[in-house]
Amino acid sequence: MTGSAGATDDHRPAPPAHERRPSSWQRRLRRFGYAAVPSGDVRERLVPPYAEPSPRLWRSLGVPPVWTDRILRWSGWGGPLLVTLVAGVIRFWNLGSPKAVIFDETYYAKDAWALVHRGFEVNWDKNANDAILSSGGHVTIPSDAAYVVHPPVGKYVIGLGELLFGFDPFGWRFMTALLGTLSVLMLCRIGRRLFRSTFLGCLAGALMAVDGLHFVMSRTALLDGVLMFFVLAAFGCLVVDRDRARERLAAALPPDADGRHRPDAHLAETTRLGLRPWRWAAGVMFGLAIGTKWNGLYIMAAFLLMTLLWDVGSRKVAGARRPYLAVLKHDTGWTFLSTVPVALVTYLASWTGWILSPTDGSGGYYRDWAAGDGKGGNWTWLFPDWLRSLWHYEHEVYQFHTHLTSPHTYQSNPWSWILLGRPVSYFYESPAPGADGCPTDAGEKCAREVLALGTPLLWWAACFALLYVLWRWLLRRDWRAGAIACAIAAGYLPWFLYQERTIFLFYAVVFLPFLCLAVAMMTGALVGPPGSSDTRRVAGATAAGVLTLLIAWNFIYFWPLYTGEAIPIDDWRSRMWLDTWV
């Protein structure tokens, strides 16, 4: 399963001596009948092979050769599934604790319950939380529509868990825990495809599995974890689409007399790449992301530009002399049609419950606007009432988001996010010794807290990894580094436009998977590329192993702050590494 851990510069295995490209004098001998074995060609550049896992580890453990071969054959899925199993166990363990409505669950858990039953959000009584917890969720759903400022997809996702397991903490956290677990699996597979290394893909997924922010968001009924899932899924769809498109280009290139495939300008500029279903799937994911939170729009725009630049690079490698013109002619229009309209239709479909609600004032908020305050006008006949009412609703929501400046205890500036300057406390209690899990010998009171704090050593290592990724992209033109940097920028930089707005560190969970990819890429570089000396590889592997183990230890150390476990107050204080965490 481990394979070539340091294969970040070149994941292609070094060819045997007899397959290396012949020298110039050997090529001249062809006229006298010299026949060299065909060497690697442009098809390998378009579709590089995966690093072959090494059997040495399994042989050293005494595993029979037959089982070793099976393990290596299935490592591409076996490794990611094993990492996902660990991530799922720790996320679902005691998921219903704390048995309370924590932080913004007070909005989304109840909105989700109303959506899956009425099709729109409602105004709940101020004592509804206590009634829900004390009755096991057996409460009457109000009928008065509520004004909410986020689209419905994320709340439908949360509501699905409530329908399956009940209107209680476990029920409303189930789907975010499931998506958080599945996102680890996706990241393992995406990292494997990016780096052509099962080891580095599993490392990226394992890093996210032990990140505190991802862990807490997976165990809390908030929207940002759902948004992260759909963004990562869209990215994965585009990465698969890139491979499929390059495979089609490679297949179009004919072999020469030596059996090698050379660049062909005409084929590279004229080959059509088909319907590209993975881009359609990405369009659906974009629609679901935007239907969860609007900042998915920024991410969609950045990802579409990125995938077009991938097409430019693919056609250039295949031999195109004017790759930008070729992409403009053959790819740009289809890229737009297969993503943006699909995302729009998906987004509108997510509002079906609101659209079908009554227009007599008993339906969703603003559902009757077009028939009342919005009636009249010269062009209103062009658009159905539901669309005009929805447009008005969306305009009001936009005004809310752009003018939200109410101060909050845990708000933070995006400049501090990657350094974990101001995490958000979702839940805090101070039980006395002998109560709520507080040890009887604790002395003074205990602390129970759920703190949305990333694993500090992982995030601080990610600061260096981000610099490494930028260097790889800007100076080495590494497309993988560029993809990671683009995804981080798409999820992070837009928040700098709203520094006066009330925003929080946990929004950063959207680009967290790509920080983990960056750390995995840097770790692979620490191990060293294929062909490095044994001394270099041992030193690099030791450094990479120490870093990974320290990150895992750091997650375990902060475990009580992620799960709401009662610990003596002195132990809690020892974990407040920065004054701004209190």
DAQUIDA-V591832 format. One record per residue. N is the residue number from 1. RES is the residue in three letters. PSI is psi in degrees with one decimal (999 if undefined). OMEGA is omega in degrees with one decimal (none if undefined). D_FIRST is the distance of its C-alpha to the first C-alpha in Angstrom with 1 decimal. Layout:
N_RES_PSI_OMEGA_D_FIRST, N_RES_PSI_OMEGA_D_FIRST
This chain:
1_MET_-20.6_-172.0_0.0, 2_THR_-50.3_176.0_3.8, 3_GLY_-148.2_-175.0_5.9, 4_SER_93.2_-170.5_9.4, 5_ALA_-31.0_-174.9_10.1, 6_GLY_19.1_-174.0_13.7, 7_ALA_63.8_177.7_14.0, 8_THR_-25.6_177.7_16.6, 9_ASP_-38.4_179.7_19.6, 10_ASP_113.0_-176.3_18.3, 11_HIS_-1.0_178.8_15.0, 12_ARG_131.5_179.0_16.4, 13_PRO_144.3_179.4_15.7, 14_ALA_131.4_-177.9_18.9, 15_PRO_150.7_174.2_21.0, 16_PRO_162.6_-174.4_22.4, 17_ALA_-36.6_-176.2_25.9, 18_HIS_-9.7_179.8_27.6, 19_GLU_-1.0_-179.4_26.1, 20_ARG_155.5_-176.0_27.2, 21_ARG_131.7_-178.6_30.1, 22_PRO_154.1_179.0_33.4, 23_SER_173.5_-176.5_35.9, 24_SER_-39.0_-179.3_39.1, 25_TRP_-30.4_176.1_41.2, 26_GLN_-36.3_178.4_38.8, 27_ARG_-34.3_179.1_39.2, 28_ARG_-25.5_-178.1_43.0, 29_LEU_-7.3_179.8_42.9, 30_ARG_-33.3_-177.9_42.0, 31_ARG_-17.9_179.6_45.7, 32_PHE_14.9_175.7_46.2, 33_GLY_3.1_179.1_43.6, 34_TYR_131.2_-179.6_40.4, 35_ALA_102.7_178.6_37.3, 36_ALA_150.0_174.6_34.1, 37_VAL_130.1_-179.1_30.8, 38_PRO_135.5_-178.6_30.1, 39_SER_177.7_176.4_27.9, 40_GLY_150.0_-175.3_25.6, 41_ASP_-167.7_-174.4_27.7, 42_VAL_-23.0_178.8_28.1, 43_ARG_-32.0_177.3_25.9, 44_GLU_-28.2_175.6_22.9, 45_ARG_-34.7_178.6_24.1, 46_LEU_-40.6_-178.1_24.6, 47_VAL_80.2_-179.5_21.3, 48_PRO_143.9_-179.4_18.8, 49_PRO_162.7_174.8_15.8, 50_TYR_148.6_175.7_12.2, 51_ALA_135.0_179.0_10.4, 52_GLU_125.7_177.1_9.1, 53_PRO_146.9_-179.9_5.7, 54_SER_135.1_179.3_7.5, 55_PRO_-1.0_-172.4_8.5, 56_ARG_-40.5_-179.2_10.5, 57_LEU_-47.9_-176.1_9.0, 58_TRP_-34.7_177.3_9.2, 59_ARG_-38.2_-179.9_12.5, 60_SER_-24.8_178.0_13.9, 61_LEU_1.5_177.8_13.6, 62_GLY_17.9_178.8_15.6, 63_VAL_130.6_-179.6_13.5, 64_PRO_149.1_-178.7_15.5, 65_PRO_-37.0_-179.6_14.6, 66_VAL_-45.5_179.8_15.2, 67_TRP_-33.4_176.2_12.7, 68_THR_-44.9_179.5_10.1, 69_ASP_-39.8_179.9_10.8, 70_ARG_-41.5_179.2_10.8, 71_ILE_-44.9_-178.9_7.5, 72_LEU_-35.3_-178.8_6.0, 73_ARG_-35.1_-176.8_9.0, 74_TRP_8.3_-176.4_8.5, 75_SER_-28.4_-180.0_5.0, 76_GLY_-30.0_174.8_7.4, 77_TRP_-33.6_-177.7_9.6, 78_GLY_-44.2_179.1_8.1, 79_GLY_-53.3_177.2_6.4, 80_PRO_-39.0_-180.0_9.7, 81_LEU_-35.8_177.8_11.8, 82_LEU_-44.6_177.3_10.9, 83_VAL_-41.6_-179.4_11.9, 84_THR_-37.6_178.3_14.8, 85_LEU_-45.7_178.6_15.9, 86_VAL_-45.7_180.0_16.4, 87_ALA_-41.2_-178.7_18.1, 88_GLY_-40.3_-178.8_20.3, 89_VAL_-47.0_-176.6_21.4, 90_ILE_-24.8_179.1_22.7, 91_ARG_-36.0_-179.1_24.3, 92_PHE_-13.3_179.6_26.1, 93_TRP_121.3_177.3_27.1, 94_ASN_42.8_-174.2_30.9, 95_LEU_-29.3_-178.3_30.9, 96_GLY_0.0_178.8_34.7, 97_SER_136.8_-1.5_35.3, 98_PRO_143.4_176.2_37.4, 99_LYS_76.1_-175.7_39.7, 100_ALA_165.3_172.5_41.4, 101_VAL_105.8_-171.4_41.6, 102_ILE_137.8_177.0_39.9, 103_PHE_-130.2_-173.2_40.5, 104_ASP_5.9_168.4_40.6, 105_GLU_-24.3_179.2_39.7, 106_THR_-24.1_176.1_43.5, 107_TYR_-55.4_-165.7_43.6, 108_TYR_-34.0_178.8_40.5, 109_ALA_-43.6_-179.3_40.3, 110_LYS_-39.6_176.2_44.0, 111_ASP_-40.2_-179.9_43.9, 112_ALA_-43.3_179.8_41.0, 113_TRP_-40.3_178.5_43.1, 114_ALA_-40.8_-178.1_46.1, 115_LEU_-46.3_-175.6_44.2, 116_VAL_-10.5_178.2_42.8, 117_HIS_-34.6_-176.2_46.3, 118_ARG_-21.3_-178.3_48.7, 119_GLY_-3.4_177.0_46.9, 120_PHE_160.8_-177.9_47.8, 121_GLU_154.3_-176.2_47.7, 122_VAL_164.7_175.6_50.7, 123_ASN_122.7_179.9_52.4, 124_TRP_153.5_176.1_51.7, 125_ASP_150.6_-177.0_54.1, 126_LYS_-20.4_178.5_53.5, 127_ASN_15.8_-174.4_53.1, 128_ALA_-36.1_-178.5_50.6, 129_ASN_-47.5_179.8_47.6, 130_ASP_-38.6_-179.7_49.4, 131_ALA_-39.4_179.9_50.7, 132_ILE_-46.2_-177.2_47.2, 133_LEU_-38.7_-176.9_45.7, 134_SER_-26.9_-176.7_48.7, 135_SER_0.6_-177.0_49.1, 136_GLY_24.6_177.9_45.5, 137_GLY_4.1_-179.4_45.6, 138_HIS_79.3_-179.1_48.8, 139_VAL_158.5_177.9_50.7, 140_THR_133.0_179.6_52.7, 141_ILE_124.9_178.9_51.3, 142_PRO_167.2_-179.2_53.9, 143_SER_-10.9_-177.0_55.2, 144_ASP_119.5_-176.8_55.9, 145_ALA_145.6_-178.9_53.5, 146_ALA_148.3_174.4_51.7, 147_TYR_115.3_-180.0_51.1, 148_VAL_158.2_-170.0_47.4, 149_VAL_14.4_175.1_45.7, 150_HIS_144.2_178.4_42.2, 151_PRO_172.1_-166.5_41.5, 152_PRO_-10.4_-169.3_40.6, 153_VAL_-50.8_-178.2_37.0, 154_GLY_-35.0_-179.8_35.3, 155_LYS_-32.0_172.3_38.1, 156_TYR_-39.3_178.1_37.7, 157_VAL_-47.5_178.4_34.0, 158_ILE_-41.0_-179.4_35.1, 159_GLY_-30.1_177.8_37.9, 160_LEU_-41.3_176.1_35.7, 161_GLY_-36.7_178.3_34.3, 162_GLU_-38.4_177.1_37.9, 163_LEU_-35.9_-176.9_39.0, 164_LEU_-39.3_-168.8_36.3, 165_PHE_1.4_175.5_36.6, 166_GLY_163.3_-177.1_39.9, 167_PHE_71.7_-180.0_41.5, 168_ASP_174.3_-175.4_40.2, 169_PRO_-42.2_178.7_37.6, 170_PHE_-43.3_-178.4_34.7, 171_GLY_-46.5_-176.4_35.8, 172_TRP_-9.2_174.9_36.0, 173_ARG_-9.1_-172.7_32.7, 174_PHE_-48.5_-173.9_30.7, 175_MET_-34.8_176.9_29.9, 176_THR_-34.5_175.3_29.0, 177_ALA_-40.1_179.0_26.6, 178_LEU_-47.2_179.7_25.1, 179_LEU_-36.6_176.4_24.9, 180_GLY_-40.1_178.1_23.4, 181_THR_-45.8_-179.8_20.6, 182_LEU_-30.0_178.1_20.1, 183_SER_-30.8_175.0_20.2, 184_VAL_-43.8_176.9_17.0, 185_LEU_-46.1_178.5_15.3, 186_MET_-42.8_-177.6_17.1, 187_LEU_-38.8_175.6_16.2, 188_CYS_-46.7_-177.5_12.4, 189_ARG_-37.7_177.1_13.1, 190_ILE_-45.2_178.4_15.8, 191_GLY_-39.4_177.3_14.0, 192_ARG_-42.6_-179.4_11.3, 193_ARG_-39.0_179.3_14.4, 194_LEU_-51.3_-172.0_16.3, 195_PHE_-6.2_-175.2_14.2, 196_ARG_33.9_-177.2_12.5, 197_SER_119.5_176.9_9.2, 198_THR_-37.4_-178.8_6.5, 199_PHE_-49.7_-177.2_6.4, 200_LEU_-33.9_175.6_10.1, 201_GLY_-45.4_178.5_10.6, 202_CYS_-33.9_178.2_9.1, 203_LEU_-43.9_178.4_11.2, 204_ALA_-44.7_178.6_14.1, 205_GLY_-39.2_179.5_14.1, 206_ALA_-37.6_177.6_13.8, 207_LEU_-42.4_178.9_16.7, 208_MET_-31.3_178.7_18.7, 209_ALA_-30.6_-178.9_18.2, 210_VAL_22.9_173.0_19.9, 211_ASP_132.1_-175.9_22.5, 212_GLY_-39.5_-178.7_26.0, 213_LEU_-46.2_177.8_27.6, 214_HIS_-40.0_179.7_25.0, 215_PHE_-48.6_-178.9_25.1, 216_VAL_-43.1_-179.8_28.9, 217_MET_-28.7_176.9_29.3, 218_SER_-16.9_-177.2_27.1, 219_ARG_19.4_-179.4_29.6, 220_THR_138.9_-177.2_32.7, 221_ALA_69.6_174.6_34.6, 222_LEU_167.7_-173.8_34.9, 223_LEU_-24.6_-170.3_34.5, 224_ASP_-33.0_175.5_32.2, 225_GLY_-37.3_176.2_29.0, 226_VAL_-43.7_177.9_29.9, 227_LEU_-44.6_178.8_30.7, 228_MET_-42.4_-178.7_27.3, 229_PHE_-48.2_-177.2_25.6, 230_PHE_-34.9_176.9_27.7, 231_VAL_-45.4_178.9_27.4, 232_LEU_-39.0_177.8_23.6, 233_ALA_-41.6_178.1_23.9, 234_ALA_-43.0_177.5_26.4, 235_PHE_-44.7_179.0_24.3, 236_GLY_-40.5_177.3_21.4, 237_CYS_-41.3_-179.1_23.9, 238_LEU_-34.6_177.0_25.3, 239_VAL_-43.3_176.5_22.0, 240_VAL_-42.5_178.3_21.4, 241_ASP_-39.4_178.3_25.1, 242_ARG_-45.0_178.9_24.7, 243_ASP_-42.5_-179.1_22.2, 244_ARG_-40.8_179.3_24.5, 245_ALA_-40.9_179.5_27.5, 246_ARG_-33.3_174.8_26.2, 247_GLU_-39.4_179.3_25.2, 248_ARG_-40.9_176.4_28.8, 249_LEU_-42.9_-180.0_30.2, 250_ALA_-39.5_-179.8_28.2, 251_ALA_-24.8_-178.7_29.5, 252_ALA_-17.0_-177.1_33.0, 253_LEU_122.2_-179.3_33.2, 254_PRO_150.9_177.1_34.9, 255_PRO_153.4_175.9_34.0, 256_ASP_-168.2_-175.9_36.6, 257_ALA_-26.2_-179.8_38.2, 258_ASP_2.3_-179.1_35.3, 259_GLY_5.4_178.8_32.8, 260_ARG_152.1_179.8_31.4, 261_HIS_121.0_-177.3_31.4, 262_ARG_158.9_175.8_33.5, 263_PRO_142.6_179.5_34.3, 264_ASP_110.8_-174.1_37.2, 265_ALA_-43.5_-176.4_39.2, 266_HIS_-48.8_-179.8_40.9, 267_LEU_-38.9_-179.1_37.9, 268_ALA_-30.6_-176.7_36.0, 269_GLU_-16.2_-174.4_38.9, 270_THR_-15.6_-177.7_39.9, 271_THR_128.6_176.5_36.9, 272_ARG_141.6_-170.4_36.6, 273_LEU_12.9_172.8_33.2, 274_GLY_-166.7_-175.0_34.3, 275_LEU_-25.0_176.9_34.3, 276_ARG_68.9_-175.2_30.8, 277_PRO_-25.8_179.5_30.1, 278_TRP_-24.8_174.3_27.3, 279_ARG_-34.8_174.7_30.0, 280_TRP_-40.9_177.3_32.1, 281_ALA_-38.8_176.3_29.4, 282_ALA_-37.7_177.3_29.1, 283_GLY_-40.9_176.9_32.9, 284_VAL_-43.5_179.6_32.7, 285_MET_-39.3_176.8_30.2, 286_PHE_-43.3_179.4_32.5, 287_GLY_-40.2_178.3_35.4, 288_LEU_-35.9_177.8_33.8, 289_ALA_-48.0_179.4_32.9, 290_ILE_-33.1_177.5_36.5, 291_GLY_-7.2_174.1_37.7, 292_THR_-50.4_174.6_36.1, 293_LYS_144.3_-173.2_37.2, 294_TRP_-21.8_-179.2_39.1, 295_ASN_-6.7_170.3_37.0, 296_GLY_-22.0_177.5_34.7, 297_LEU_-44.8_178.3_37.3, 298_TYR_-42.3_-176.9_36.5, 299_ILE_-40.0_177.8_32.8, 300_MET_-44.9_-179.7_33.6, 301_ALA_-44.4_-179.1_35.9, 302_ALA_-41.4_-177.9_33.4, 303_PHE_-35.6_178.4_30.6, 304_LEU_-41.5_175.4_33.1, 305_LEU_-41.8_179.7_34.2, 306_MET_-45.4_-177.0_30.6, 307_THR_-30.6_174.8_29.8, 308_LEU_-38.3_176.0_33.1, 309_LEU_-32.7_173.5_32.2, 310_TRP_-40.2_177.7_28.9, 311_ASP_-40.1_177.6_31.2, 312_VAL_-47.9_-180.0_33.4, 313_GLY_-39.0_-179.6_30.6, 314_SER_-46.7_-179.4_29.4, 315_ARG_-32.4_177.8_33.0, 316_LYS_-44.2_177.5_33.6, 317_VAL_-37.1_179.7_30.7, 318_ALA_-10.5_174.9_32.0, 319_GLY_1.6_-177.8_35.4, 320_ALA_132.8_176.5_37.4, 321_ARG_-27.4_177.6_40.3, 322_ARG_70.1_-174.0_41.1, 323_PRO_-34.9_-179.8_37.7, 324_TYR_-41.9_178.2_39.2, 325_LEU_-39.5_179.3_42.1, 326_ALA_-42.3_178.4_39.9, 327_VAL_-39.5_178.1_37.7, 328_LEU_-39.1_-176.9_41.0, 329_LYS_-40.5_-168.0_42.4, 330_HIS_-19.9_-170.6_39.5, 331_ASP_-35.5_-171.1_36.9, 332_THR_-48.6_-178.4_38.6, 333_GLY_-44.9_-179.9_40.8, 334_TRP_-33.6_176.6_38.2, 335_THR_-43.9_178.7_35.7, 336_PHE_-48.3_-174.8_38.5, 337_LEU_-31.2_-176.5_39.5, 338_SER_-3.6_-178.7_36.1, 339_THR_-58.2_-172.1_35.3, 340_VAL_-53.0_177.5_38.4, 341_PRO_-36.5_178.4_40.6, 342_VAL_-42.1_177.9_37.8, 343_ALA_-40.6_-179.9_37.1, 344_LEU_-45.4_179.6_40.8, 345_VAL_-41.2_178.4_41.3, 346_THR_-43.2_-179.8_38.3, 347_TYR_-47.1_-179.7_39.9, 348_LEU_-37.8_179.7_43.3, 349_ALA_-30.1_-179.8_42.0, 350_SER_-17.1_178.5_40.7, 351_TRP_12.9_-174.8_44.3, 352_THR_-43.2_179.4_45.5, 353_GLY_-43.0_178.6_46.5, 354_TRP_-42.2_-178.3_48.6, 355_ILE_-39.3_-177.7_50.1, 356_LEU_-4.3_179.5_51.2, 357_SER_159.4_-175.7_52.7, 358_PRO_152.4_179.4_56.6, 359_THR_17.3_-178.3_58.5, 360_ASP_13.7_-179.0_61.4, 361_GLY_-9.9_179.2_60.2, 362_SER_5.6_-179.5_58.2, 363_GLY_-154.5_-178.4_55.0, 364_GLY_161.6_-178.4_52.3, 365_TYR_132.2_-178.7_53.4, 366_TYR_6.9_-178.9_55.2, 367_ARG_-29.0_-178.8_54.9, 368_ASP_13.8_-175.3_58.7, 369_TRP_-45.0_-176.4_59.0, 370_ALA_-31.1_-179.5_59.8, 371_ALA_-8.9_-179.2_62.5, 372_GLY_-98.0_-177.4_64.0, 373_ASP_-26.7_-178.1_63.8, 374_GLY_11.3_-177.3_62.0, 375_LYS_144.1_179.6_64.7, 376_GLY_-176.3_-177.7_66.6, 377_GLY_158.2_-174.4_65.8, 378_ASN_-26.6_-171.9_66.3, 379_TRP_10.0_-176.4_62.9, 380_THR_-23.7_-178.9_61.6, 381_TRP_-15.9_-179.2_62.4, 382_LEU_-23.2_-172.3_59.5, 383_PHE_140.4_178.5_56.9, 384_PRO_156.0_-177.7_56.5, 385_ASP_-39.3_-177.1_57.4, 386_TRP_-36.3_-178.5_53.9, 387_LEU_-39.7_178.9_52.4, 388_ARG_-38.3_177.2_55.1, 389_SER_-41.0_179.2_54.7, 390_LEU_-40.5_178.3_51.0, 391_TRP_-42.1_178.4_51.5, 392_HIS_-42.8_178.4_54.0, 393_TYR_-47.5_-178.3_51.6, 394_GLU_-36.3_177.7_48.8, 395_HIS_-42.1_178.9_51.4, 396_GLU_-37.8_178.0_52.4, 397_VAL_-40.6_177.8_48.7, 398_TYR_-42.3_177.9_48.3, 399_GLN_-38.5_178.6_51.3, 400_PHE_-49.1_-175.5_50.0, 401_HIS_-38.5_-176.3_46.7, 402_THR_-10.8_-179.3_48.3, 403_HIS_17.2_-179.6_50.9, 404_LEU_103.8_-178.4_49.0, 405_THR_11.8_179.8_50.0, 406_SER_128.1_-177.5_50.7, 407_PRO_148.7_178.1_49.5, 408_HIS_144.8_-176.8_46.8, 409_THR_-35.7_-173.4_46.0, 410_TYR_12.5_176.8_42.3, 411_GLN_156.7_-177.8_42.5, 412_SER_158.5_176.9_40.9, 413_ASN_140.0_-178.4_41.0, 414_PRO_-22.0_176.9_37.9, 415_TRP_-29.2_-174.7_38.2, 416_SER_-6.3_-170.7_37.1, 417_TRP_-50.8_-172.6_34.2, 418_ILE_-18.2_175.2_31.3, 419_LEU_1.8_-179.7_32.8, 420_LEU_47.0_-175.0_33.1, 421_GLY_-38.4_-175.4_36.9, 422_ARG_83.5_176.6_38.1, 423_PRO_164.7_-176.3_35.8, 424_VAL_129.0_175.6_37.5, 425_SER_115.2_-179.3_38.4, 426_TYR_-25.9_-173.0_38.1, 427_PHE_138.9_176.8_39.7, 428_TYR_132.2_172.8_41.6, 429_GLU_158.0_178.2_43.8, 430_SER_77.1_-178.6_45.4, 431_PRO_150.1_177.1_45.8, 432_ALA_159.3_177.3_48.1, 433_PRO_132.2_179.7_47.1, 434_GLY_-3.0_-179.0_46.6, 435_ALA_142.9_175.2_46.1, 436_ASP_40.0_176.4_43.0, 437_GLY_0.3_178.7_40.6, 438_CYS_125.5_-179.4_42.3, 439_PRO_143.6_-178.8_42.6, 440_THR_-23.8_179.8_46.2, 441_ASP_22.2_-176.8_46.1, 442_ALA_-14.1_-177.1_44.8, 443_GLY_-104.1_175.5_48.2, 444_GLU_-162.8_-174.0_48.8, 445_LYS_166.6_175.0_47.1, 446_CYS_176.2_175.8_43.4, 447_ALA_133.7_170.5_41.4, 448_ARG_118.8_-177.0_39.3, 449_GLU_143.8_166.7_37.6, 450_VAL_107.9_-173.8_35.1, 451_LEU_121.5_178.5_34.4, 452_ALA_76.5_-175.6_32.5, 453_LEU_124.6_173.7_31.0, 454_GLY_154.2_175.3_27.8, 455_THR_112.3_-168.5_25.8, 456_PRO_-46.5_-177.3_27.9, 457_LEU_-31.8_176.8_25.6, 458_LEU_-46.4_-177.3_23.1, 459_TRP_-37.4_179.6_26.1, 460_TRP_-33.3_172.1_27.7, 461_ALA_-32.7_179.4_24.6, 462_ALA_-27.2_175.7_24.6, 463_CYS_-44.5_177.9_28.1, 464_PHE_-37.6_178.9_26.9, 465_ALA_-36.3_178.4_23.9, 466_LEU_-40.6_175.8_26.4, 467_LEU_-40.4_178.2_28.5, 468_TYR_-44.2_-179.9_25.7, 469_VAL_-43.0_178.9_24.9, 470_LEU_-39.5_177.3_28.6, 471_TRP_-43.7_179.4_28.8, 472_ARG_-35.4_-178.4_26.0, 473_TRP_-48.2_-173.6_27.8, 474_LEU_-38.0_-173.1_31.4, 475_LEU_-23.7_179.9_31.2, 476_ARG_-2.7_177.8_28.2, 477_ARG_42.2_179.3_28.5, 478_ASP_115.0_-174.8_24.8, 479_TRP_-32.3_-179.9_24.7, 480_ARG_-42.9_177.2_21.6, 481_ALA_-39.4_178.3_23.4, 482_GLY_-39.2_178.8_26.5, 483_ALA_-43.6_179.4_24.9, 484_ILE_-45.1_-179.9_23.7, 485_ALA_-40.4_179.2_27.1, 486_CYS_-43.8_-178.3_28.9, 487_ALA_-39.7_177.5_27.2, 488_ILE_-45.2_-179.8_28.0, 489_ALA_-40.5_-177.6_31.5, 490_ALA_-34.8_-179.7_32.2, 491_GLY_-17.4_-170.9_31.5, 492_TYR_-53.3_-170.3_33.1, 493_LEU_-35.8_-180.0_36.0, 494_PRO_-27.6_-178.9_38.2, 495_TRP_-19.1_177.5_38.8, 496_PHE_-14.9_175.4_40.7, 497_LEU_-13.4_-174.3_43.3, 498_TYR_46.4_-175.7_44.1, 499_GLN_-18.5_176.9_44.4, 500_GLU_-9.1_-178.8_47.6, 501_ARG_156.7_176.8_46.0, 502_THR_105.1_-177.7_44.9, 503_ILE_163.5_-170.0_41.1, 504_PHE_157.3_-177.6_38.3, 505_LEU_-31.9_-174.8_35.1, 506_PHE_-10.6_172.3_33.1, 507_TYR_-23.1_-177.1_33.6, 508_ALA_-10.4_179.6_30.9, 509_VAL_-21.3_-178.8_28.2, 510_VAL_-38.1_179.9_28.4, 511_PHE_6.9_178.0_26.8, 512_LEU_-43.5_180.0_24.6, 513_PRO_-33.4_-176.5_21.4, 514_PHE_-26.8_169.4_22.1, 515_LEU_-39.3_178.0_22.8, 516_CYS_-38.1_174.7_19.3, 517_LEU_-40.0_179.2_18.0, 518_ALA_-43.4_179.1_20.5, 519_VAL_-39.6_177.9_19.2, 520_ALA_-40.6_179.2_15.6, 521_MET_-42.0_177.6_17.1, 522_MET_-38.8_178.9_19.3, 523_THR_-40.5_175.9_16.6, 524_GLY_-37.7_177.1_14.8, 525_ALA_-34.3_177.0_18.3, 526_LEU_-41.5_-179.9_18.8, 527_VAL_-38.3_177.3_16.0, 528_GLY_152.8_-178.9_17.8, 529_PRO_163.4_175.6_17.5, 530_PRO_143.2_-179.4_16.6, 531_GLY_-7.5_178.3_19.6, 532_SER_157.4_178.9_20.3, 533_SER_159.0_179.6_21.9, 534_ASP_-38.0_179.0_20.2, 535_THR_-43.7_179.3_22.4, 536_ARG_-42.4_-177.5_21.4, 537_ARG_-41.1_179.7_17.7, 538_VAL_-45.4_179.3_18.3, 539_ALA_-43.6_179.5_20.7, 540_GLY_-43.2_179.6_18.6, 541_ALA_-36.4_178.3_15.6, 542_THR_-45.7_179.1_18.2, 543_ALA_-43.6_-180.0_19.8, 544_ALA_-40.7_179.0_16.8, 545_GLY_-41.7_178.3_15.8, 546_VAL_-44.1_179.1_19.4, 547_LEU_-46.5_-178.5_19.8, 548_THR_-43.7_179.7_16.9, 549_LEU_-36.6_177.4_18.4, 550_LEU_-39.1_178.1_21.9, 551_ILE_-43.5_178.4_21.1, 552_ALA_-42.7_177.6_19.8, 553_TRP_-39.3_-178.9_22.9, 554_ASN_-38.6_176.4_25.1, 555_PHE_-44.0_179.2_24.1, 556_ILE_-39.2_-179.4_24.9, 557_TYR_-39.2_-178.4_28.1, 558_PHE_4.3_-178.3_29.3, 559_TRP_-45.5_-179.5_28.3, 560_PRO_-31.1_-179.7_32.0, 561_LEU_-16.6_178.8_32.9, 562_TYR_-22.8_-172.7_30.4, 563_THR_-3.7_-177.6_31.4, 564_GLY_25.3_178.3_35.2, 565_GLU_137.4_-179.4_35.0, 566_ALA_125.1_177.5_38.4, 567_ILE_152.5_177.0_38.4, 568_PRO_146.6_-174.3_41.4, 569_ILE_-31.7_178.1_42.8, 570_ASP_-37.7_176.1_42.2, 571_ASP_-36.9_176.9_38.5, 572_TRP_-44.6_-179.9_38.5, 573_ARG_-35.7_-179.5_40.5, 574_SER_-19.0_178.8_38.0, 575_ARG_-5.2_174.9_35.3, 576_MET_78.0_-172.9_37.6, 577_TRP_-30.0_178.6_36.5, 578_LEU_145.2_179.4_38.6, 579_ASP_-29.1_-177.2_42.1, 580_THR_-5.4_177.9_41.2, 581_TRP_-13.6_-176.7_38.7, 582_VAL_999_none_41.7
